[in-house]
Amino acid sequence: MILIINICKEPLHFYEFVKPVVDIVKNSNREALIVHYQNLSPEDLKKSEKVIICGTSLKDNEFIKNKNRFNWIKSHRKPIFGICGGAHILGLILGKTLQEDKEIGLKEINLKKNFLGAKGKTLVYYLHQFESLPKIFHEKNLYATLFHPEVRNKRMILEFLKV
């Protein structure tokens, strides 16, 4: 089962930032459990095989004030994929600080190494105002993108499901 964590404060943001990830997971014939970070239980983490922490909108940053709710990441050994706001969370838990870096729209990046099935010039969709990690990040069981693969790079999410 894939645990999908919703960090959105505003209920309508779920449909833009979480539901597309849920659809990708379910369309790959995987079971998904969707939980808001404030309702996350140790049992949810225990029964999941992988975790995806979804992003949210530019002004929806309530989760940053509650970063202590993500301390479980320090001891979690299963694969975790942080998307945009999820990447911010991973960075904060790793001791990084948030820096202002506003980007909105499509941008071509050059992936020098294979990252979840993508390499070379890749068109990605950004919607963020901060960063705490590089645009793409992989260390041990942690994967992160500052961009939104659920918009243009769905294959990355599918490749993460194979990790």
N, C-alpha and C positions, 0 to 999 in steps of 0.2 A: 504494500500500500504506500502511496506517495502522499506525504503530508504537505499540504499547501497552506502557508500561513498568510493571512490577510492582515496588513498593517494599516489599512484605510480607516480613518476616523469617520469620514462621511460615507453613509451607506451606498450612495449612487456611484462612488468611485470603484466599488467592487466590480461593476460591470465593465469598466474600462481597463482595470489593472489586474484583476484576479480571474474573472470568468474566462478570458482568452487562454490563460495558463491551464485552468481546469479543463477547458475544451480540448486543448492539445493532449493533455494527459489521458483524458477519457477516450479520445479518438484513437489513442495508441493501445487501447484495450487494457489500461491499467486502472486499478481502483484508486480513487482520490478521496482524501479526507480534508475538508476545508475548515480551518479553525482560525478565528480572530486571535491575535497574539495575546490579548487580555484574558482569553478563555483557555489558553493552551495548558494542557496537563502533562505530567510526567508519563502517564499511560499513552497519550497521543504520540509522544516521542518514541516510546519503547516499541510500540507496534508498527511504526513506520520503517520502511527500508531506505527512504530518501526524503529530504526536506527541500522545499522550494519556498523562499521568502519573497513574496511579490512586492512590486513597487506601489507607489501611489502618486497623487498629483503634486504639483509644485508647492502649493501652500499647505499641504496636509502633512505636517511634521510632528504631530503629537507623539508618535512612536519614539522620537529622539529623546523626549523628556522621560520616557519609560524604558530606557535602554537596559536597566537592570533586569527587566523581564526576559532578556535574552542571554543572561549569564550562562544558561545551560549549554550554549554553543562552545564554551571553553572545554567542556568535558565530553561533548557529543562526538562520536567517532564515525557515524554514518555520513554519507555525502550530503552536503548542503549547497544549494545554489541560491545566491542572493541577487535579485534583479533590482537595479537602481536603488530604491530605498532599502532593499534587502542588502545591497552591497554596502550602503552606509552603515547598517547595523553590524555587518561582519567587520568592517574597518574599526568601528568604535570598540567592539569587543576585543579586537586585536591591539587596542591601545592607540590607534590612529586618531587624528582630529579631523573634524569636518572643515573643509575649505570651501569658500564660495567659488563656484564654477558653473555658471548658467549656460546651458546649451539646449536648444529646442530645434527639432527637425531632423532631416536626413543628412547623414555625413558619411563619406567614405573613409574607412580606416584600413590600415595595412597590417594584417596579423602575420608577424614573422614566423610564429610557431602555430601548429595546429591547436586550436582551442575548440573543444566540443564539436569537431567535424568541420570547422571553418579555418581557412588559411588564405593568406594573400589579401588582395583588395576585396573589401566587404562593405556593402552599404548597410548602415545601421540607423536606428531611430532613437534619438536622444530626447529626453524630457526631464531635466534635473536642474537644480540650482546649487547643489553641493557635490563634493566628492571627498572620499576618505581613502579610497584605494585607486589603483590604476584603472583605466577604462575596461580592461579585462584582467582577471586575477584568478590564479589557481595556486593553492598551497595546501598540500596534504589532502584532506577531505573537503576543502572549501573552494567553491567556484563562485565567481561573481562577474557581472557585467554592469557597467554604468548605464548602458543603453538597454532598450526593451526588446529582447528577442521574440517576445510574443507578438510583436508587430511585424517585423521583417525577417527574422531569422529563427523561425520555429524549429528548424532542424537542430539548433543548439539545445533546445529543451529536450527534444527526442534523443539526442546523443547523451545528454545528462542522465536520462532514464536508463541508459545502458551501462553507466559507470558502475 
